Amino acid sequence: MSIRALLLLCLLLALVGCAGKPPPVPPPPVVLPPATWQRIDQELIEASVGAGSSANDYARRSMRVWKEQVQQRTESDFIPWFTGYWTQQWLTLKVAWYKIDSGGGREPAEKRLALYLQEQYHKRVIEPVAEQINPEGIRDRASELYLQLLGQQLPAIISRYNAPPEQFSQRLNRIPAIALGPPDARNASLYQLLRAKSLAQQPAWQAMRQHLHLQASKGPGKTDVGLNSVANQASEKLGATLAPRGIASAVASAVGKVAGAMISIAAAGYGMMTHDREHPQMVEQLRVILNVALNQEWQELMENRQSGAMSGVYYLSGQVEDSLLASAPRPTEQPLEQQVKQQQEPLIIRLPP
C-alpha cells in the first residue's frame, strides 16, 4: 500500500471516530443558594445608598451654582430696577389704579402688586438663569446620575458572587423602580431603566418627571413669599404718597395715556429728592428680604423629599431599597426549568452620558 493511500485511510478512520462521539453535555445551570442572593440584595442596597450619596453631592454643588447666579442677577437687574426712581413712579401709579379699581371682588392692591413684582422677578432673574441652570434640570440629571452610578457597580457584584447574568437580570426585573400606574406604561423595573437606551423615551420616566413637577408647583416659592412682603410694604408706602385727588388724577391721566401728566402727578407725591435720600435704605432692605427668601428656598429645594432637587433620587432609591428589604421571592425559589424558560439577555447597561 502506498503512503498516500495509508494517509487517506487514517484520515477516514479519524472522521468516523469523531462522528461516533456524542455531543458534549452542557454544564448544568448555576444555582445560587438563597443566602447568596440575600447577600447580593444587601450589596445592591449598599450600591444604591452610595449612588444616592454621590448624586446628592452633584445636586448640592449644582444648586449652589444656581443660587449664586440668582443672587448675581438679582443684584445686577432686579434691585436696580425696583429701586429706580422711574420704576417707583410707575409703581405708585399702579398702586393708585389698584386702589381705584378695587371693587367687584377684585384682589386688594398689595396682592395685585405682589403678582406684578413676581412676574418681573421671574422675567428678570429666574428665567434668564434657567437658560443655563435650573432646579428642575438638576433634579433630572441627579436622577440619571443615580441610575448611572448604580449600574456601574453591578458588574462587580455579578463577578464577586459568580451570579449567572440572566438570573441577575431576572432579579433586577423584579425590583419596581417606578410605580405610578395604572396604566402599566407608568411602571418600570430597575432592569428596564438600566437597559433603556434613552430614559427620555421611557413612559414611566416621563410619568415620574411629571409627578415631581406637579409636587414642586404646589404652593408659592419662598422667593415669591418674600416678594409678597416687599409688595405689602411698597403698596402701603406708595399709596400713602398720593392724596385722594392725586390718585384720581393719576388714574385719569393713565387712562388718557398722557405720559407727561402721568409722571408729573406721580412725582408730586414722591419727589426725586426724597427718592435719593431713601434709596440706600431701600436697596439694603430689599437685598436682605430677597437674600433671606432665596436662602430659605435653596434649603427647601435641597431638603424637600417630594419636590426638591433630590426628589427623583429619593423616589427611585426608596423604591429600589424598599423592594430589596421586603421578602421578595428569590430566583432559586422557582423550578429550574421555569428559570431557564424565563431567561433574559445578560445585563448590558447603557445610560445617556
Sine and cosine of phi, psi and omega as CSV:
sin_phi,cos_phi,sin_psi,cos_psi,sin_omega,cos_omega
0.00,0.00,0.68,-0.73,-0.03,-1.00
-0.97,0.25,0.31,-0.95,0.02,-1.00
-0.89,0.46,-0.62,0.78,-0.02,-1.00
-0.89,0.45,-0.68,0.74,0.01,-1.00
-0.92,0.40,-0.60,0.80,0.02,-1.00
-0.90,0.44,-0.65,0.76,0.03,-1.00
-0.90,0.43,-0.65,0.76,0.02,-1.00
-0.90,0.44,-0.62,0.78,0.01,-1.00
-0.91,0.42,-0.67,0.74,0.03,-1.00
-0.89,0.46,-0.66,0.75,0.00,-1.00
-0.90,0.43,-0.66,0.75,0.01,-1.00
-0.90,0.44,-0.68,0.73,0.03,-1.00
-0.89,0.45,-0.59,0.80,0.02,-1.00
-0.91,0.41,-0.68,0.73,0.01,-1.00
-0.90,0.43,-0.65,0.76,0.03,-1.00
-0.89,0.45,-0.64,0.77,0.01,-1.00
-0.90,0.43,-0.65,0.76,0.01,-1.00
-0.92,0.40,-0.65,0.76,-0.04,-1.00
-0.90,0.43,-0.46,0.89,-0.05,-1.00
-0.99,0.13,-0.20,0.98,-0.03,-1.00
-0.98,0.19,0.66,-0.75,0.05,-1.00
-0.94,0.33,0.47,-0.88,0.03,-1.00
-0.89,0.46,0.50,-0.87,-0.01,-1.00
-0.90,0.44,0.65,-0.76,0.01,-1.00
-0.99,0.15,0.83,-0.56,0.01,-1.00
-0.90,0.43,0.57,-0.82,0.01,-1.00
-0.90,0.44,0.54,-0.84,0.00,-1.00
-0.91,0.42,0.52,-0.85,0.02,-1.00
-0.85,0.53,0.62,-0.79,0.04,-1.00
-0.95,0.32,0.78,-0.63,0.03,-1.00
-0.90,-0.44,0.93,-0.37,0.01,-1.00
-1.00,0.10,0.65,-0.76,0.03,-1.00
-0.93,0.36,0.40,-0.92,0.01,-1.00
-0.81,0.59,-0.59,0.80,-0.01,-1.00
-0.88,0.47,-0.57,0.82,0.03,-1.00
-0.93,0.37,-0.67,0.74,0.03,-1.00
-0.90,0.43,-0.54,0.84,0.06,-1.00
-0.90,0.43,-0.65,0.76,0.05,-1.00
-0.92,0.39,-0.60,0.80,0.05,-1.00
-0.90,0.45,-0.68,0.73,0.03,-1.00
-0.87,0.49,-0.66,0.75,0.02,-1.00
-0.89,0.46,-0.63,0.77,0.04,-1.00
-0.93,0.37,-0.56,0.83,0.07,-1.00
-0.90,0.43,-0.64,0.77,0.06,-1.00
-0.89,0.46,-0.72,0.70,0.02,-1.00
-0.89,0.45,-0.61,0.79,0.05,-1.00
-0.91,0.42,-0.63,0.78,0.03,-1.00
-0.91,0.42,-0.69,0.72,0.02,-1.00
-0.88,0.47,-0.69,0.72,0.01,-1.00
-0.90,0.43,-0.67,0.74,0.03,-1.00
-0.90,0.44,-0.64,0.77,0.03,-1.00
-0.90,0.43,-0.62,0.79,0.01,-1.00
-0.90,0.43,-0.68,0.73,0.02,-1.00
-0.92,0.39,-0.63,0.78,0.05,-1.00
-0.90,0.43,-0.58,0.82,0.04,-1.00
-0.91,0.42,-0.64,0.77,0.06,-1.00
-0.87,0.49,-0.69,0.72,0.03,-1.00
-0.88,0.48,-0.74,0.67,-0.05,-1.00
-0.88,0.47,-0.66,0.76,-0.02,-1.00
-0.91,0.41,-0.70,0.72,0.03,-1.00
-0.89,0.46,-0.69,0.72,-0.04,-1.00
-0.92,0.39,-0.63,0.78,0.01,-1.00
-0.92,0.38,-0.50,0.87,0.09,-1.00
-0.91,0.41,-0.65,0.76,0.05,-1.00
-0.88,0.47,-0.70,0.71,0.03,-1.00
-0.86,0.52,-0.72,0.70,-0.02,-1.00
-0.89,0.46,-0.68,0.73,0.01,-1.00
-0.88,0.47,-0.65,0.76,0.00,-1.00
-0.93,0.37,-0.61,0.79,0.06,-1.00
-0.90,0.44,-0.68,0.73,0.03,-1.00
-0.88,0.47,-0.70,0.71,0.00,-1.00
-0.89,0.46,-0.68,0.73,0.00,-1.00
-0.93,0.37,-0.58,0.81,0.06,-1.00
-0.89,0.46,-0.69,0.72,-0.02,-1.00
-0.93,0.37,-0.63,0.78,-0.12,-0.99
-1.00,0.07,-0.37,0.93,-0.10,-0.99
-0.83,-0.55,-0.88,0.48,-0.18,-0.98
-0.93,0.37,-0.73,0.68,-0.04,-1.00
-0.89,0.46,-0.74,0.67,0.07,-1.00
-0.86,0.50,-0.62,0.79,0.01,-1.00
-0.90,0.43,-0.78,0.63,-0.09,-1.00
-0.91,0.42,-0.65,0.76,-0.09,-1.00
-1.00,0.04,-0.04,1.00,0.02,-1.00
-0.91,0.41,0.45,-0.89,-0.06,-1.00
-0.86,0.50,-0.76,0.66,-0.09,-1.00
-0.95,0.32,-0.51,0.86,0.08,-1.00
-0.91,0.41,-0.64,0.77,0.01,-1.00
-0.90,0.44,-0.59,0.81,0.07,-1.00
-0.90,0.43,-0.69,0.72,0.00,-1.00
-0.90,0.44,-0.65,0.76,0.02,-1.00
-0.92,0.38,-0.56,0.83,0.06,-1.00
-0.87,0.49,-0.68,0.73,0.02,-1.00
-0.92,0.38,-0.60,0.80,0.03,-1.00
-0.90,0.43,-0.66,0.75,0.05,-1.00
-0.89,0.45,-0.66,0.75,0.03,-1.00
-0.87,0.50,-0.72,0.69,0.00,-1.00
-0.91,0.42,-0.66,0.75,0.01,-1.00
-0.87,0.49,-0.63,0.78,-0.03,-1.00
-0.93,0.36,-0.63,0.78,0.03,-1.00
-0.95,0.32,-0.64,0.77,-0.08,-1.00
-1.00,-0.09,0.70,0.72,-0.09,-1.00
-0.98,-0.20,0.02,1.00,-0.01,-1.00
-0.99,0.12,-0.06,-1.00,0.08,-1.00
0.92,0.40,0.49,0.87,0.03,-1.00
0.97,0.26,0.26,0.96,0.01,-1.00
-0.96,0.29,0.37,-0.93,0.01,-1.00
-0.90,0.43,0.49,-0.87,0.05,-1.00
-0.89,0.45,0.31,-0.95,-0.10,-0.99
-0.85,0.53,-0.67,0.74,-0.07,-1.00
-0.91,0.41,-0.57,0.82,0.02,-1.00
-0.95,0.31,-0.63,0.78,0.03,-1.00
-0.92,0.39,-0.60,0.80,0.06,-1.00
-0.92,0.39,-0.61,0.79,0.03,-1.00
-0.88,0.48,-0.67,0.74,0.02,-1.00
-0.89,0.45,-0.62,0.78,0.03,-1.00
-0.91,0.42,-0.68,0.73,0.01,-1.00
-0.92,0.40,-0.60,0.80,0.06,-1.00
-0.89,0.45,-0.67,0.74,0.05,-1.00
-0.86,0.50,-0.71,0.71,-0.01,-1.00
-0.91,0.41,-0.63,0.78,-0.01,-1.00
-0.91,0.42,-0.70,0.72,0.02,-1.00
-0.91,0.41,-0.63,0.77,-0.01,-1.00
-0.93,0.37,-0.65,0.76,-0.11,-0.99
-1.00,0.00,-0.39,0.92,-0.11,-0.99
-0.85,-0.53,-0.90,0.44,-0.17,-0.99
-0.90,0.43,-0.74,0.67,-0.06,-1.00
-0.91,0.41,-0.71,0.70,0.06,-1.00
-0.88,0.48,-0.63,0.77,0.03,-1.00
-0.92,0.40,-0.60,0.80,-0.04,-1.00
-0.90,0.43,-0.36,0.93,0.06,-1.00
-0.91,0.41,-0.38,0.93,0.01,-1.00
-0.96,-0.26,-0.68,0.74,-0.07,-1.00
-0.36,-0.93,0.62,-0.79,0.02,-1.00
-0.44,-0.90,0.40,-0.92,-0.07,-1.00
-0.86,0.52,-0.59,0.81,-0.02,-1.00
-0.92,0.38,-0.65,0.76,0.06,-1.00
-0.91,0.42,-0.61,0.79,0.05,-1.00
-0.90,0.44,-0.65,0.76,0.02,-1.00
-0.88,0.47,-0.70,0.72,0.01,-1.00
-0.90,0.44,-0.72,0.70,-0.05,-1.00
-0.92,0.39,-0.60,0.80,0.04,-1.00
-0.89,0.45,-0.62,0.78,0.03,-1.00
-0.91,0.41,-0.69,0.72,0.04,-1.00
-0.89,0.45,-0.65,0.76,-0.01,-1.00
-0.90,0.43,-0.62,0.78,0.05,-1.00
-0.84,0.54,-0.75,0.66,-0.01,-1.00
-0.91,0.42,-0.64,0.77,-0.01,-1.00
-0.89,0.45,-0.73,0.68,-0.03,-1.00
-0.93,0.36,-0.58,0.81,0.06,-1.00
-0.90,0.43,-0.71,0.71,-0.01,-1.00
-0.89,0.45,-0.55,0.83,-0.01,-1.00
-0.92,0.39,-0.35,0.94,-0.01,-1.00
-1.00,0.02,-0.21,0.98,-0.11,-0.99
-0.94,0.33,-0.68,0.74,0.02,-1.00
-0.83,0.56,-0.60,0.80,0.01,-1.00
-0.92,0.40,-0.61,0.80,0.03,-1.00
-0.92,0.39,-0.69,0.73,0.04,-1.00
-0.85,0.53,-0.72,0.70,-0.03,-1.00
-0.92,0.39,-0.64,0.77,-0.08,-1.00
-0.90,0.44,-0.59,0.81,-0.04,-1.00
-0.96,-0.28,0.09,1.00,-0.02,-1.00
0.78,0.62,0.68,0.73,-0.04,-1.00
-0.98,0.19,0.74,-0.67,0.07,-1.00
-0.86,0.52,0.81,-0.58,-0.07,-1.00
-0.83,0.56,-0.60,0.80,-0.03,-1.00
-0.93,0.36,-0.60,0.80,0.05,-1.00
-0.95,0.33,-0.59,0.81,0.05,-1.00
-0.90,0.44,-0.64,0.77,0.04,-1.00
-0.90,0.44,-0.65,0.76,0.06,-1.00
-0.87,0.50,-0.65,0.76,0.00,-1.00
-0.89,0.46,-0.70,0.71,0.01,-1.00
-0.91,0.42,-0.53,0.85,-0.03,-1.00
-0.95,0.30,-0.26,0.97,0.06,-1.00
-1.00,-0.01,-0.05,1.00,-0.03,-1.00
-0.99,-0.12,0.93,-0.36,0.00,-1.00
-0.97,0.23,0.92,-0.40,0.02,-1.00
-1.00,0.02,-0.55,0.83,0.05,-1.00
-0.75,-0.66,0.81,-0.58,-0.01,-1.00
-0.70,-0.71,0.99,0.14,-0.04,-1.00
-0.86,-0.51,0.14,0.99,0.00,-1.00
-0.97,0.23,0.10,-0.99,0.09,1.00
-0.98,0.21,0.32,-0.95,0.05,1.00
-0.98,0.22,0.10,-1.00,-0.06,-1.00
-0.89,0.45,-0.40,0.91,0.00,-1.00
-0.89,0.45,-0.33,0.94,0.01,-1.00
-1.00,0.05,0.09,1.00,0.06,-1.00
-0.92,-0.38,0.53,-0.85,0.06,-1.00
-0.44,-0.90,0.65,-0.76,0.07,-1.00
-0.99,0.11,0.23,-0.97,0.06,-1.00
-0.88,0.48,-0.63,0.78,0.02,-1.00
-0.86,0.51,-0.70,0.71,-0.03,-1.00
-0.89,0.45,-0.64,0.77,0.00,-1.00
-0.94,0.35,-0.66,0.75,0.00,-1.00
-0.93,0.36,-0.49,0.87,-0.02,-1.00
-1.00,0.04,-0.21,0.98,-0.10,-0.99
-0.90,0.44,0.75,-0.66,0.08,-1.00
-0.94,0.35,-0.55,0.83,0.02,-1.00
-0.60,-0.80,0.90,-0.43,0.03,-1.00
-0.89,0.45,-0.54,0.84,-0.02,-1.00
-0.88,0.47,-0.39,0.92,-0.01,-1.00
-1.00,-0.05,0.02,1.00,0.03,-1.00
-1.00,0.06,0.88,-0.48,0.01,-1.00
-0.84,0.54,-0.62,0.79,-0.01,-1.00
-0.91,0.41,-0.61,0.79,0.03,-1.00
-0.90,0.43,-0.69,0.72,0.05,-1.00
-0.90,0.44,-0.61,0.80,0.04,-1.00
-0.90,0.44,-0.64,0.77,0.03,-1.00
-0.91,0.42,-0.69,0.72,0.02,-1.00
-0.87,0.49,-0.69,0.72,0.02,-1.00
-0.90,0.43,-0.66,0.75,0.03,-1.00
-0.86,0.51,-0.72,0.70,0.00,-1.00
-0.93,0.36,-0.59,0.81,0.03,-1.00
-0.89,0.45,-0.68,0.73,0.02,-1.00
-0.90,0.43,-0.62,0.78,0.05,-1.00
-0.89,0.46,-0.65,0.76,-0.04,-1.00
-0.94,0.33,-0.43,0.90,-0.07,-1.00
-1.00,0.08,-0.07,1.00,0.00,-1.00
-0.97,0.23,0.85,-0.53,0.06,-1.00
0.98,0.17,0.40,-0.92,0.01,-1.00
-0.96,0.29,0.48,-0.88,0.09,-1.00
-0.97,0.26,0.26,-0.97,-0.02,-1.00
-0.90,0.44,-0.55,0.83,0.03,-1.00
-0.91,0.41,-0.65,0.76,0.05,-1.00
-0.89,0.46,-0.62,0.79,0.05,-1.00
-0.90,0.44,-0.65,0.76,0.05,-1.00
-0.89,0.46,-0.64,0.77,0.04,-1.00
-0.92,0.38,-0.50,0.86,0.11,-0.99
-0.87,0.49,-0.66,0.75,0.04,-1.00
-0.90,0.44,-0.68,0.73,0.04,-1.00
-0.87,0.49,-0.69,0.72,-0.04,-1.00
-0.90,0.43,-0.65,0.76,0.02,-1.00
-0.87,0.49,-0.71,0.70,0.00,-1.00
-0.92,0.40,-0.68,0.73,-0.02,-1.00
-0.91,0.41,-0.66,0.75,-0.01,-1.00
-0.88,0.48,-0.69,0.73,0.00,-1.00
-0.91,0.41,-0.67,0.74,-0.05,-1.00
-0.95,0.32,-0.74,0.67,-0.05,-1.00
-0.94,0.34,-0.59,0.81,0.02,-1.00
-0.90,0.44,-0.55,0.84,-0.02,-1.00
-0.95,0.32,-0.29,0.96,-0.04,-1.00
-0.99,0.15,-0.17,0.98,-0.05,-1.00
-0.92,-0.39,0.83,-0.55,0.12,-0.99
-0.96,0.28,0.32,-0.95,-0.02,-1.00
-0.79,0.61,-0.67,0.74,0.01,-1.00
-0.92,0.39,-0.61,0.79,0.02,-1.00
-0.90,0.44,-0.63,0.78,0.04,-1.00
-0.87,0.49,-0.76,0.65,-0.03,-1.00
-0.88,0.48,-0.67,0.74,0.00,-1.00
-0.91,0.41,-0.65,0.76,0.00,-1.00
-0.89,0.45,-0.70,0.71,-0.01,-1.00
-0.91,0.41,-0.66,0.75,0.01,-1.00
-0.88,0.47,-0.64,0.77,0.01,-1.00
-0.92,0.39,-0.64,0.77,0.00,-1.00
-0.90,0.44,-0.67,0.74,0.01,-1.00
-0.90,0.43,-0.60,0.80,0.01,-1.00
-0.99,0.15,-0.05,1.00,0.05,-1.00
0.85,0.52,0.58,0.81,0.07,-1.00
-1.00,-0.10,1.00,-0.06,-0.16,-0.99
-0.88,0.48,-0.70,0.72,-0.05,-1.00
-0.88,0.47,-0.71,0.70,0.02,-1.00
-0.91,0.42,-0.59,0.80,-0.01,-1.00
-0.88,0.47,-0.73,0.68,-0.01,-1.00
-0.91,0.40,-0.65,0.76,-0.04,-1.00
-0.92,0.40,-0.58,0.81,0.03,-1.00
-0.92,0.39,-0.69,0.73,0.02,-1.00
-0.90,0.44,-0.67,0.75,-0.04,-1.00
-0.91,0.42,-0.43,0.90,0.03,-1.00
-0.90,0.44,-0.51,0.86,-0.01,-1.00
-1.00,0.00,-0.33,0.94,-0.08,-1.00
-0.54,-0.84,1.00,-0.02,-0.14,-0.99
-0.97,0.23,0.27,-0.96,-0.02,-1.00
-0.91,0.41,-0.60,0.80,0.00,-1.00
-0.91,0.43,-0.65,0.76,0.05,-1.00
-0.89,0.45,-0.67,0.75,0.00,-1.00
-0.88,0.47,-0.72,0.70,0.00,-1.00
-0.88,0.48,-0.60,0.80,-0.02,-1.00
-0.94,0.33,-0.59,0.81,-0.07,-1.00
-1.00,-0.06,-0.15,0.99,-0.12,-0.99
-0.85,0.52,-0.75,0.66,-0.02,-1.00
-0.85,0.53,-0.67,0.74,0.01,-1.00
-0.91,0.41,-0.62,0.78,0.01,-1.00
-0.89,0.45,-0.69,0.73,0.00,-1.00
-0.89,0.46,-0.74,0.68,-0.05,-1.00
-0.91,0.42,-0.66,0.75,0.00,-1.00
-0.89,0.45,-0.70,0.72,0.01,-1.00
-0.91,0.42,-0.64,0.77,0.00,-1.00
-0.88,0.47,-0.70,0.71,-0.01,-1.00
-0.89,0.45,-0.73,0.68,-0.03,-1.00
-0.87,0.49,-0.72,0.69,-0.05,-1.00
-0.95,0.31,-0.58,0.81,0.03,-1.00
-0.91,0.41,-0.68,0.74,0.04,-1.00
-0.88,0.47,-0.71,0.71,0.00,-1.00
-0.89,0.45,-0.65,0.76,-0.01,-1.00
-0.93,0.38,-0.64,0.77,0.05,-1.00
-0.88,0.47,-0.66,0.75,0.02,-1.00
-0.92,0.39,-0.63,0.78,0.00,-1.00
-0.92,0.38,-0.65,0.76,0.04,-1.00
-0.87,0.49,-0.68,0.73,0.01,-1.00
-0.89,0.46,-0.67,0.75,0.02,-1.00
-0.89,0.45,-0.68,0.74,-0.02,-1.00
-0.92,0.40,-0.47,0.88,0.01,-1.00
-1.00,0.08,-0.50,0.87,-0.15,-0.99
-0.97,-0.25,-0.35,0.94,-0.05,-1.00
-0.95,0.30,0.91,-0.42,-0.09,-1.00
-0.98,0.22,-0.25,0.97,-0.01,-1.00
-1.00,-0.10,-0.42,0.91,-0.12,-0.99
-0.62,-0.78,-0.03,1.00,-0.08,-1.00
-0.99,0.17,-0.12,-0.99,-0.05,-1.00
-0.91,0.42,-0.37,0.93,0.01,-1.00
-0.97,-0.23,0.12,0.99,-0.11,-0.99
-0.90,0.45,-0.57,0.82,0.05,-1.00
-0.91,0.42,-0.67,0.74,0.03,-1.00
-0.91,0.41,-0.68,0.73,0.01,-1.00
-0.88,0.48,-0.63,0.77,-0.01,-1.00
-0.92,0.40,-0.78,0.63,-0.05,-1.00
-0.89,0.45,-0.75,0.66,-0.03,-1.00
-0.91,0.41,-0.57,0.83,0.05,-1.00
-0.90,0.43,-0.68,0.73,0.04,-1.00
-0.88,0.48,-0.74,0.68,-0.07,-1.00
-0.91,0.42,-0.77,0.64,-0.09,-1.00
-0.94,0.34,-0.61,0.79,0.04,-1.00
-0.90,0.44,-0.63,0.77,0.01,-1.00
-0.91,0.42,-0.66,0.75,-0.02,-1.00
-0.94,0.35,-0.52,0.86,0.01,-1.00
-0.97,0.24,-0.41,0.91,0.01,-1.00
-0.96,0.28,0.28,-0.96,-0.02,-1.00
-1.00,0.09,0.96,0.29,0.04,-1.00
-0.99,0.12,0.50,-0.86,0.03,-1.00
-0.90,0.43,0.64,-0.77,0.02,-1.00
-1.00,0.08,0.38,-0.92,0.04,-1.00
-0.84,0.55,-0.54,0.84,-0.05,-1.00
-0.97,0.24,-0.16,0.99,0.01,-1.00
-0.98,0.22,-0.20,0.98,0.07,-1.00
-1.00,-0.02,0.45,-0.89,0.12,-0.99
-0.84,0.54,0.59,-0.81,-0.07,-1.00
-0.86,0.52,-0.62,0.78,-0.01,-1.00
-0.89,0.46,-0.61,0.79,0.01,-1.00
-0.93,0.36,-0.59,0.81,0.06,-1.00
-0.88,0.48,-0.69,0.72,-0.03,-1.00
-0.90,0.44,-0.64,0.77,0.00,-1.00
-0.91,0.42,-0.54,0.84,-0.06,-1.00
-1.00,-0.06,0.23,0.97,-0.03,-1.00
-0.87,0.49,0.63,-0.77,0.06,-1.00
-0.92,-0.39,0.21,-0.98,0.03,-1.00
-0.90,0.43,0.50,-0.87,0.00,-1.00
-0.84,0.55,0.50,-0.86,-0.03,-1.00
-0.90,0.43,0.84,-0.53,0.12,-0.99
-0.81,-0.59,0.87,-0.50,-0.12,-0.99
-0.99,-0.15,0.86,-0.50,0.06,-1.00
-0.73,-0.69,0.95,-0.30,0.02,-1.00
-0.88,-0.47,0.43,-0.90,0.03,-1.00
-0.89,0.45,0.54,-0.84,-0.01,-1.00
-0.91,0.41,0.00,0.00,0.00,0.00
